[in-house]
Every structure is written in structure tokens, then in C-alpha cells.
Amino acid sequence: LDWGDNWVGRYESTKATIIAPQLQPTAAFKVTDWLSIGAGAGLTLGYLADEARVKNLDPGLGDGKLKYDDTDFAVQGNFGIMIEPSDRTRIGLRYLTETELDFKSDIYFSGVGPAIADATKSVNSVDLGMKMPQSLMAGIFHQVNDQWAVLGSVGWDDWSRFGRVQIDVGLDDAGTTVDADFDDTWHFGAGAEYQYNPQLMLTVGFSYDSSMMDSDTRPINLPLGDMYRYATGFKYRKSDDVTLGAGFSFLWEGDLPIKTAGNEQKGFVGGQYDNVFLSFLSFYIQWN
């Protein structure tokens, strides 16, 4: 998220980044005609960065700036089973283990006046330990007839652990754990596939994910709420070897009030993000 250097909340954050791409090598084994098991490792490279303005005591100096960033590597366990009680039905269960990303960085100050420089000279680094949550997801696929198939999913993510961050800011005192009071989240989804003709399949789906935070705990730099996803798409079998597809998803979060933050010296900031939504358009080609 990038708000720019002049917005009203610049003393809380001007630019915040948290990215955790994951590569998941996995292996699966069919134990019997109706039972398969799988396992893998989620190889995760995390990146965290934050920038904010610093309010100088002398207005003539303008704003200073602080910045920190770091990367860390972690491994997440990935385990699953699939049960096929009939030729038309598949039931799957997947579990991801918890792991931790430990970000350590020097804090870089620039453009700060003597008073701020003196007050922050002992604050020279930050250590943030973040938990990537464990999660459990179950799904079902059922072929109703030659044309229709239905799908469903339910899941749980331990985001309350993500909200408990171990912090050390480079002082002599021991680090502390800050609890953002996040909530675990629940997921519910349903979908359908319709085989329009031998070449063309149409798909539609809906899912709901509960929010990990509410207006009393939602920080400015992580504005998330309840997520409602609506999706539709198609798969077109061009030949025995080539399948084309496309999909459109609309994610609605609505209005997101944020927790007021700040202090007397730098001021307070609060408010609301209005009508938050995201749109995803995808195309793909599959070659066998």
C-alpha cells in the first residue's frame, strides 16, 4: 500500500509492504482406489518494509523520514488426504502448519532535527517475529449428472496468532509481544460446473471469509474486513491436447473503519476506507 508522502496519516505510515510468495513442491500417493495422501513443503520468502514521515519539533525543518525492511525464509508443512467414496464424489482435507517469519532490520532516519535525532539515537533496529498461521481446509466435489457438478469448501485460519507480534526495537530492555487482538477467520464456499456441450464448461462460485479484525482493532496499514467473492468463468476444450479458460472474480469488503492512531506530538489519524473492492480477470491455456 502506498499513500504518498503528504497524506494525513503520514506519521503512521506512507508505504507498507508485506509479501510472502511460496513455492510448494509436493508428492502424492494413491493408497487404495478410494484413498490418496499427499505432503509437501511450503518454501516461503517473506519481505517486510515500512516507511513513515517523522514530525520534527521545528516546523521549519519539514518532515523527516524513517524506513526499515528485511527478508526472511521459512518452511511451512503441507499435508492432505483425498477420499473418493464413489466415482462421482471426491472429498479432500488439507492442513498447513504454522511457521514464523523473523524480520530484523536497522531503522534508517533521515531529515530529522537534532531533538528527534537525540531522542532516537538508541532506537537503531527493529526485530519483528510474525507467525504465518496454521490453516485447515476441507472441500467436496460431486458430479450430479453428465452436465452438472457441485463443489463446496469450509476452512479455518489461525490469524489470531498472526496478530501477536514479537517486537524488539534495539533497546537494552527485552523484547515484548504486542497483541493486535486479531480473530481467527472462517471460510465457506460453494460453486457449480455446467457442461454446456462436450467442448465448453461454464463455472460459477461464491465464497465468504470472515474478517480477522474489526473497527476497534483494524490498523491503517492492514485494512481488511469480511470478504465476499463472486466468480464466474469458462473452460473450452479446443482439442484433445489444448484447453483454454478464463475467469472473473469480484471481491467486496465494503466500508472499513480504522482504529484511530497517533499521539499528541504527531497528531491523531482515523477514518474509514469506503466501498473497498478488488477485481480479478484471468486467462489461461493448458496443454497436455
N, C-alpha and C positions, 0 to 999 in steps of 0.2 A: 504494500500500500504506500502511495506517495501523495502526500497532501500539499507539498510545496513548502517553501521556507517562510511564508508570510501569513499562514492561516492562524486562526485564533488559538488553536491548540499546539502551537509550535514548540512550547516549552515542555510539553509531554512527549511529543514525537513528531517528526516531519517525514520520516521514511522508515518503514519497518518491513523486514523480510524474514520469513521462516519457510524454508523449503526442505523437503526430505524425500528426494527420488529414491526408488527402491528397485533393485534387481532381485528376482526371485527364482533361482534355479530349484526345480522340484523334480521329484520322481514319484511314479505311481505304480501300484501293483494290483492286479486283479486276483484276489484270493480265491473267490468262487464265482459262479455265474451271477450271484446277486450281491457280492460284497467286494469293494475296492478300497484300498487305503493309499494315502499319499503323505509325503513330508517334504519339507524344503526349508531353505534359509532365506530370510529377507535381508539382503545386504543393503544397508541404508547409509547414505551420505547426507548428513544434515548440515544445513547452512543457516546461521542466525546473524542478523545485522540490525542495528537500530541507530538512528540519527535524531538529534533534537537540538533546538536552539537553547542557549543559556542566556538568561536575562541579567545583564550587567547592572550593578548598582548605579553607575554613572550613565545616564541616558545618552550622553554624547558619544559613547563608545559603540552604540548599537548592540546587536545581539552577538554573543559568542556561539560556539558550536561544540557539541560532543558527539562522539561516534565510537562504536565498538562492533566487531564482527569476528566470527570464528566458524570453523567447520569441525565436524566430528563424525566418526564412523561407528556404527552399531549393527548388531545382528539380531534379527527377530525370528523366532521359530514359527514355522507354518505347518500345521497338521490338519489332515482332513480324512473323512471317510465318505463313501457313497454307497447307498443301499438301493438295489433295484428289485422291489418286491414283485414286479411284473414287467413285461416287455414295454409297457406304456408309462411306467412310473419310475422316477428317479428321485431319491431323497439324499441331500448332501449336508454335511456338517463340517465347518472349518473353524479352527482355533488359532489365533495369533498370540504369541506370548508377549509379555511386557519387556521392554528394553529401555535403556537410558541413553540420552544424548547429553554429553557433558561439554558445555561450551565455555571456553576460557579465553579472555581477550584483555589486552591493555585498553584503557579508556583514553581516548585522544581528545584533548581540549584544544580549541583554537579560538583566537579573537576574544579571550576573556580578559577582564581588567585585573589589576593587582589584587583587589579584595577577593574576587572569585578564585583567582589562581592560588592565593594563600589558603583559602578555605578548602580547596580540593586537592592540595598537593599530596595528601596522604591517601587519596582515593585514586589509585593508579591502575586498578584492574578489576575485572568482574568475572565471577565464576557462576554459571547458571546450569544446574542439573535438571533436565526436563525428562519426564517419563513419556515414552511412546506407549500408549495404553494397550493392554490386552483386549482382545475382542473375540466374540463368539457369533457366528453367523450360520443360520440354517436355511435351506432352500428346498423347494419341491417343484418338480416338473411332471405334468401329467398330460398325456396325449388322449384327449377326449374321443376324437374320431379322426378320420383321414384329413379333415380340414382344420379342426380346432385343437389347440393345446393351451393349457393354462399354467401359470407359474406363480409362486409365492415365496416370500422370504421374510425372516424375522431375525433381528440381531441386537447385540448389546456391546457397547464400548465403554471401557473404564476411564472416561475422561476426567473423573474427579481426581485421579492420580496425576494427570497432566497439569491440573491446577495447583498442585503442591510442588512448588519450585524451590530447590535448594540454592540459596544465594550467598555468595561471599564477595564483598566489594574491596578486597585487598587491604583491609584494616587489620589491626592486631587482634581484634575480637574474633571469636569463632563465627563461622557462618550460621545462617538461620534459615528456616523453612518458612516461606510465605505461602499461605493457603488462599488462593483466589476464590475458593468456595464454588468451584465448578461442579456440575452434576454429571452423573453417568448419562449416556444417551441410549435411546431405543430406536430401532429401525423396523418399519413394516412396509412391505412392498407387494404389489400384485401386478400381473401382466397377462397378456394373451398373444398368441400367434395364430394367424389365419392364412391357410394355404389357398390363395386365390385361384391359382392354376399350377400346373406342375413346375413352372419356372419362377413364379412370383409368390413371395410370402410377405404379408403385412404384419407389423408388430405394434403393440401399444402397451403402455405401462404407467403406473403411478407408485410413488413411494413417499413415506413420511419419516423424517428423522427429528427426534425431539432435540431441543436446544441444550447445550452444555452450560448455559448461563442465562440469567435474566437481567432486567434493567438495573438491579441493585449490584450486580457483580460483573456486568459486561464492560470490559475495558475499551478505551478508544481505539487501541491498535489491534484489537481482535474482535470486530463487530460481527457476531454470529447469533442467529436465532433459530427458531423452528424452520426446517427445510421441507418444502413441498415440491416434489419433482413430477413433472408431466412429460411423457416422452412418446414419440411415435417414429416409425421407420419402416424400411423395407429391405428384403434380400431378393436379389434377382439372379437366378442361375443361368448365366449366359451360355454355358456349355458344361460338359461333364467335368471339366477341369477348372473353370473360372466362375466365381460368384462375385457379384457386385452388391454393394449395400450403402445405405445412407440412413442417418437418423437425426432427429431434432429433439433436444431436451430443454425444458424451461424450468428453472429453479426459482421459487418465490420464497422470500423471507419476510416481506412486509416492512413495517416500521420497527426500527431498533433503537430504543432509548439507550443511552450510555451512562455509565456511572460518572458522576462529577469528580474530577481530579484536580490536583494542584495544591497551592498553599498561598499564604498572604503575600509572600515576596514576589512570586511569579504570576499570581492570579489563579483563578479557577476557570475550568472549562467543562461544559456539559452540554447536552443537547440530544439530538436524535438523527439517525440516518433514515430517510424517508423512502418508502417503496423500493426496497432492495431486491434486485433480481439478477439472475445470470442466465444467459442463453448459450447453448452448445449446439453446433452444427458439425456433423462428422460424415466423412465419406471413406469407404474402404474397398479394397479388392483382395480377394482370396484366391490363391492359385494352388491347386493340388497336383 
